[in-house]
Amino acid sequence: GLYDDTGNGMQYVKKMKDSIVNVHLVLFCIAIPSSGRFQDQERQTMTLLLKEFGQDFFTNCIIVLTRANELATSIQSDCAAQSNAANEFMQVVHAYQSRIRQVLSELGVANAE
């Protein structure tokens, strides 16, 4: 990723700019941390991609939330506990969706749905 341990984020962006001609689909993967909180790293990435590729980059972009399964502490056999865990999980996912929309809106990306 752009902010992995290699520190080669700008090299990745340069390679993308040099090799991409037409974009039909972008899968932007965000790993939800175990805290369930939106990280500044994601905002930095969105800002960088917007700066380097422009608003059209997000036109065909699908944001994929990964590692959501790590939010659950354990699988419960009790139906009520499963329901509560599912509700908590969905609250985190919805919070992430809202935060992503907010960041894209703040960055001036139109139709951030």
N, C-alpha and C positions, 0 to 999 in steps of 0.2 A: 504494500500500500504506500501511499504518499508519505505517511509519517511512521514508517516501520523503523526497525533498528538500524537499517543501512544508511539512513540519512540522505538517500538519493531521490527525494521527492521531485526536485526540479529536473533531474535527469529523466525521470518517468514522464513528466509533463512535456519536456522537449521531444522525447521519442514519440509521444502521442501526437504532438503538433506536426512533427516531420512526416509521420506515416499515415495519418488519418485524412482521407479526402472527403468522404460523405459519411455522416453519422445517421444511422437509422434507429439505433437503440443503444442506450447507455444504461448499464446496471451499476448503480452506485451502492456498494455494500457498506453497511455500517454495523459493526459488532456492538450490540448492546452490552455495556459492562454490567457486572453483577450488581452494582449499585443501582442500576436502572436509570441513571442520570445521564442526560445529554452532555457530551464532552466538548470542550472548547476546540479540540482537535478536529471534530466534524465541521464546526463553523469555519475554522481556518481552511480546511479542504474545500468547502463550498466557495469560500471567498477566492481562493487561488484558482479554482476551475472557472469561476465566473470571470475573473480578471484575464485569464489566459485564453479562454474559448468564447467568451461572451454569453449573453443570455440564451442564445439558441441552443447551447449545450444542454440546458435543462428542459428544452422542449420535448425531447424524446427520451427523457430520463425516468427510470423507475428506481426508486430508492428501496433497497432490500435490507430489512433488518435481520441480522444474523445473530446466532448464539442466544436467542431468546429462551431456548430450553434451559439455559444455565440459571435463569431467574428463579425457577422453581427449586426449592430447597430439597424436597423429596416428594415422591409420589405417595399419595395417601390412599388408603383403601376405603376410607369413609367417603360417601357421596357428598356430604356437606363440606368436608375438607377439600375435596376435589373442586367443588363449585366455588369455594372461597379462593382457592389457588388460581382457578381460571379467571375469576373476576379481577384478582390482583394483577395477574399477567396482562389482561386486556387493558387495565388502567395504565400500566407502564407503556404498552404499545401505543395507546391513544395519546399519552403524554409526549412520547417521542414524535408521533405524527404531527402533533400541534407545534412542538418546538421546531421541527424541520420546516414546516410551513412558515412559522414566524421568522426564522433565520433567512429563508429564501425571500420572503417579503421585505425584510429589512435590507437585503442586498439588492432589491429592486427587480427581482425575477418576477415577471408577470405570470399570472395564472398558475401559481404554485399549488397545485392540487395533487 
